[in-house]
Amino acid sequence: MKKLFIGSLATTLLVSGAIGINAYAKGNDSKLESTQVPSVTKSIISEKEAITIAKNQVDGDLVKIELDSDDGRFEYELDLRNADGEHEITIDASTGKVIELDLDDDHYDDARTTAASIKSLISEKEAIAIAKKQVKGEVTKIELDKDDNRYEYEIELRTNKGEADITIDASTGKVLELDLDDDGYDD
């Protein structure tokens, strides 16, 4: 009987202690939260300040601004758009320091292609002549492409030894790449 009483008493004390600790922790957590949140929001720069910092980096129209938490640090993520494309800027919300600045110009390549920029390029005929100086063969494909903000002619030729792929800078006529593939063809 004594053992049963001591066991019951021990169980009651453990359960009571757990409930008491949990209640104490909840009471302290709510206190802690209410004191931390205002201090954090007071120590970050305003959206207006973040926009000013971003516009000092890139002259453009604000598309989006968002306050985010990354690795315990608050950051403003802004998107600004101008003629070059869309710029993504990340600013430390506590210090105002620019953490990251990226340009995404893929969406604007077609819009920026003007008749003047195309007219300044060498012609397909000139590109073929340059390619044939490198490799004798018959042109099977020619394509004008834009890669890394540079116009290039990509030309495929069939030769008596295989296929040749040549990339030519469409502004300068310089051969950028020459790849000879003689697989599948015998002399």
WOZI-V643135 format. One record per pair of residues at least 4 apart in sequence whose ideal C-beta (glycine too) atoms are under 6 Angstrom apart, sorted by the first residue. I is the first residue (numbers start at 1). J is the second residue. D is the distance in Angstrom with one decimal. If there is no record, write none. Layout:
BEGIN
[[I,J,D] [I,J,D]]
END
This chain:
BEGIN
[[28,32,6.0] [43,94,5.9] [44,74,5.4] [44,93,4.0] [44,94,5.7] [45,49,4.1] [45,50,5.8] [45,93,5.9] [45,96,5.1] [47,65,5.8] [50,76,4.0] [50,91,5.2] [53,91,5.6] [53,96,5.6] [54,78,4.6] [54,80,6.0] [54,89,4.6] [57,98,6.0] [57,101,5.9] [58,80,5.1] [58,87,4.5] [60,80,3.6] [60,81,5.3] [60,82,3.6] [61,81,5.2] [62,80,5.8] [63,79,4.2] [63,81,5.2] [64,79,4.3] [65,78,4.9] [66,77,4.8] [67,76,5.8] [68,75,5.4] [68,77,5.7] [69,74,5.5] [70,75,5.3] [74,93,3.8] [75,90,5.4] [75,93,5.7] [76,91,4.5] [76,93,5.4] [77,90,5.4] [78,89,4.7] [79,86,5.7] [79,88,5.6] [80,87,4.8] [81,86,4.9] [85,103,5.4] [85,104,5.6] [85,105,3.3] [85,108,4.7] [86,104,4.9] [87,103,5.5] [88,102,4.6] [89,101,5.3] [90,99,4.5] [90,100,4.1] [91,98,5.7] [92,97,4.6] [92,99,5.6] [108,112,5.6] [109,146,5.9] [121,151,5.6] [121,170,4.3] [122,126,4.2] [122,127,5.8] [122,170,5.9] [122,173,5.2] [124,142,5.8] [127,153,4.0] [127,168,5.2] [128,139,5.7] [130,168,5.6] [130,173,5.6] [131,155,4.6] [131,166,4.6] [134,178,5.8] [135,157,5.6] [135,159,5.8] [135,164,4.4] [137,157,3.6] [137,158,5.5] [137,159,3.7] [138,158,5.1] [139,157,5.6] [140,156,4.9] [140,158,5.2] [141,156,4.2] [142,155,4.9] [143,154,4.8] [144,153,5.8] [145,152,5.5] [145,154,5.7] [146,151,5.4] [147,152,5.5] [151,170,3.8] [152,167,5.3] [152,170,5.7] [153,168,4.5] [153,170,5.4] [154,167,5.4] [155,166,4.8] [156,165,5.6] [157,164,4.5] [158,163,6.0] [159,164,5.7] [161,182,4.8] [161,185,5.7] [162,181,5.0] [162,182,3.5] [162,185,4.4] [163,181,4.8] [164,180,5.2] [165,179,4.4] [166,178,5.3] [167,176,4.5] [167,177,4.0] [168,175,5.7] [169,174,4.5] [169,176,5.6]]
END
